[in-house]
Amino acid sequence: MKLKFAGLTLLLAPGAFLALSLPAQAEVLANYVCDDNQVFDVTYNPDENTAELVIGGETLVLPSIVTASGAAYSDGTTTLYTEGQDAFIEVNGERTYSNCVTDADFATDSEITNVEAQVEEDGVLEESMEEESSSSSVVVETTTVTTESVETVEVTPAPAPAPAPAPAPPPAATPAPAPVRALW
């Protein structure tokens, strides 16, 4: 049975996990030039999800925060917003550096192109991944894990409940009986 997956974690057996370890990503140094010739430097650390901002002689380590598009890093006071090679900085909600641009190349040196796992009949899980680097060489990393047992669980959806019978139509209107006269 051959399994292909795109995630980074596999369930091998009940309670057992195999986490794939990817090579550490390199830090990226970016020098930004903004309106009014303002400048600042940022070292992006993708392994720690932080940006080290050097601004006005001060170094701030800003953790990554959720944003709708691009990337953002904030310590609650200073926030760095980036999208591609463009950036701006806000301090206490006020934009202090605007229209900032860098020529740093944010493309990664390597890109994972294929991750594959195969479960052999004897309970051995073999997974491999290919990594293409900018130097056009290919690195193949293979990991083999033996499991005690592999359990397959088949999930069958519950049948839909039978529809309720249609309500009976209301009885037809019958004419009222004619009054009966009393004789005494």
C-alpha positions as CSV (number, residue, x, y, z in Angstrom):
1,M,0.0,0.0,0.0
2,K,1.5,3.3,-1.0
3,L,0.6,6.5,0.8
4,K,1.4,10.0,-0.4
5,F,1.2,13.0,1.9
6,A,1.8,16.7,2.0
7,G,1.9,17.2,5.7
8,L,4.9,16.9,7.9
9,T,3.5,14.5,10.5
10,L,2.3,10.9,9.9
11,L,0.2,8.7,12.2
12,L,2.1,5.3,12.3
13,A,0.1,3.4,14.8
14,P,-2.2,4.3,17.7
15,G,-0.3,6.8,19.9
16,A,2.9,6.7,17.7
17,F,4.0,9.7,15.5
18,L,6.8,10.3,13.1
19,A,7.7,13.9,12.6
20,L,9.8,14.8,9.5
21,S,12.6,17.1,10.3
22,L,13.3,19.6,7.5
23,P,16.7,21.4,7.1
24,A,16.9,24.6,9.0
25,Q,16.0,27.6,7.0
26,A,18.7,30.3,6.6
27,E,18.2,33.8,8.1
28,V,17.6,36.5,5.6
29,L,19.1,40.0,6.0
30,A,17.2,42.9,4.4
31,N,18.2,46.5,4.3
32,Y,15.2,48.8,3.8
33,V,15.2,52.4,2.4
34,C,12.0,54.4,3.1
35,D,10.6,57.9,2.3
36,D,12.8,60.7,3.5
37,N,15.8,58.4,3.1
38,Q,15.0,56.7,6.4
39,V,16.7,53.2,6.7
40,F,16.5,50.1,8.9
41,D,17.8,46.6,8.8
42,V,15.8,43.4,9.5
43,T,17.1,39.8,10.0
44,Y,14.3,37.4,9.4
45,N,14.6,34.1,11.3
46,P,12.1,31.6,9.8
47,D,12.9,28.8,12.3
48,E,11.9,31.0,15.2
49,N,9.2,33.1,13.3
50,T,10.9,36.3,14.4
51,A,12.3,39.4,12.8
52,E,15.2,41.2,14.4
53,L,14.7,44.9,13.6
54,V,17.7,47.3,13.9
55,I,16.3,50.8,13.9
56,G,17.8,54.0,15.2
57,G,20.7,52.1,16.9
58,E,18.2,49.9,18.8
59,T,17.7,46.2,18.2
60,L,14.2,44.8,18.7
61,V,13.2,41.1,18.3
62,L,9.7,41.0,17.0
63,P,7.7,37.8,17.0
64,S,5.5,36.9,14.0
65,I,1.8,37.9,14.3
66,V,-1.2,36.9,12.2
67,T,-2.0,39.2,9.2
68,A,-4.5,39.0,6.4
69,S,-1.8,39.3,3.7
70,G,2.0,39.6,3.7
71,A,3.8,39.2,7.1
72,A,3.8,41.1,10.3
73,Y,6.0,41.1,13.4
74,S,5.2,43.0,16.6
75,D,6.2,43.3,20.2
76,G,3.0,45.2,21.1
77,T,4.6,48.6,20.6
78,T,6.5,48.4,17.4
79,T,5.0,46.6,14.4
80,L,6.8,45.7,11.1
81,Y,4.5,45.0,8.2
82,T,5.9,43.4,5.0
83,E,4.6,42.2,1.7
84,G,7.2,41.0,-0.8
85,Q,10.0,43.6,-0.8
86,D,7.8,46.4,0.5
87,A,7.5,47.3,4.2
88,F,6.4,49.9,6.7
89,I,6.7,50.3,10.5
90,E,4.2,51.5,13.1
91,V,5.1,52.6,16.6
92,N,2.1,52.8,19.0
93,G,-0.2,52.6,16.0
94,E,1.4,55.6,14.2
95,R,3.2,54.9,11.0
96,T,6.8,56.1,11.5
97,Y,8.5,54.5,8.4
98,S,6.6,54.6,5.1
99,N,7.0,53.2,1.6
100,C,10.1,51.1,2.5
101,V,11.7,48.9,-0.1
102,T,14.5,46.3,0.0
103,D,16.4,44.5,-2.7
104,A,16.8,41.3,-0.6
105,D,15.9,38.1,-2.3
106,F,13.3,36.3,-0.2
107,A,13.3,33.2,-2.3
108,T,14.5,30.2,-0.3
109,D,17.7,28.5,-1.2
110,S,15.9,25.2,-1.4
111,E,12.4,24.1,-1.9
112,I,10.9,20.7,-0.9
113,T,9.4,19.3,-4.1
114,N,8.2,15.8,-3.3
115,V,7.5,14.1,0.0
116,E,6.4,10.5,-0.2
117,A,5.8,7.6,2.3
118,Q,5.4,4.0,1.7
119,V,4.2,1.3,4.1
120,E,5.6,-2.1,3.3
121,E,3.7,-5.3,4.0
122,D,6.0,-6.1,7.0
123,G,5.1,-2.9,8.9
124,V,8.1,-0.8,7.8
125,L,7.4,2.8,7.0
126,E,9.8,4.4,4.5
127,E,9.5,8.0,3.7
128,S,11.7,10.1,1.5
129,M,11.8,13.7,0.3
130,E,13.6,15.4,-2.5
131,E,15.0,18.8,-2.1
132,E,16.0,21.0,-5.1
133,S,18.5,23.7,-4.4
134,S,19.5,26.7,-6.5
135,S,22.7,24.9,-7.5
136,S,20.6,22.3,-9.4
137,S,21.7,19.4,-7.3
138,V,19.2,17.0,-5.8
139,V,19.4,15.8,-2.2
140,V,17.3,12.8,-1.2
141,E,16.8,12.0,2.4
142,T,15.3,8.7,3.5
143,T,14.1,7.6,6.9
144,T,13.0,4.1,7.8
145,V,10.8,3.4,10.8
146,T,9.6,-0.1,11.9
147,T,6.3,-0.3,13.7
148,E,4.9,-3.0,15.9
149,S,1.5,-2.8,14.2
150,V,-0.3,-0.7,11.8
151,E,-4.0,-0.3,12.3
152,T,-6.4,0.6,9.5
153,V,-9.6,2.2,10.6
154,E,-12.4,2.4,8.1
155,V,-15.0,5.0,8.7
156,T,-18.5,4.5,7.3
157,P,-20.9,7.4,7.5
158,A,-24.0,6.7,9.5
159,P,-27.1,6.4,7.3
160,A,-29.3,9.4,7.0
161,P,-32.5,9.0,9.2
162,A,-35.6,8.0,7.2
163,P,-37.8,10.9,6.4
164,A,-40.8,11.4,8.6
165,P,-44.1,10.3,7.0
166,A,-46.2,13.1,5.6
167,P,-49.0,14.3,8.0
168,A,-52.5,13.0,7.3
169,P,-54.7,15.4,5.4
170,P,-57.3,17.2,7.5
171,P,-60.7,15.4,7.4
172,A,-63.1,16.7,4.8
173,A,-65.8,19.0,6.0
174,T,-69.1,17.2,6.5
175,P,-72.4,19.0,6.6
176,A,-74.0,19.3,10.0
177,P,-76.9,16.9,10.7
178,A,-80.4,18.3,10.4
179,P,-82.0,19.2,13.7
180,V,-84.4,16.6,15.2
181,R,-87.8,17.9,16.5
182,A,-88.9,16.7,19.8
183,L,-92.5,15.4,19.9
184,W,-93.3,15.9,23.6
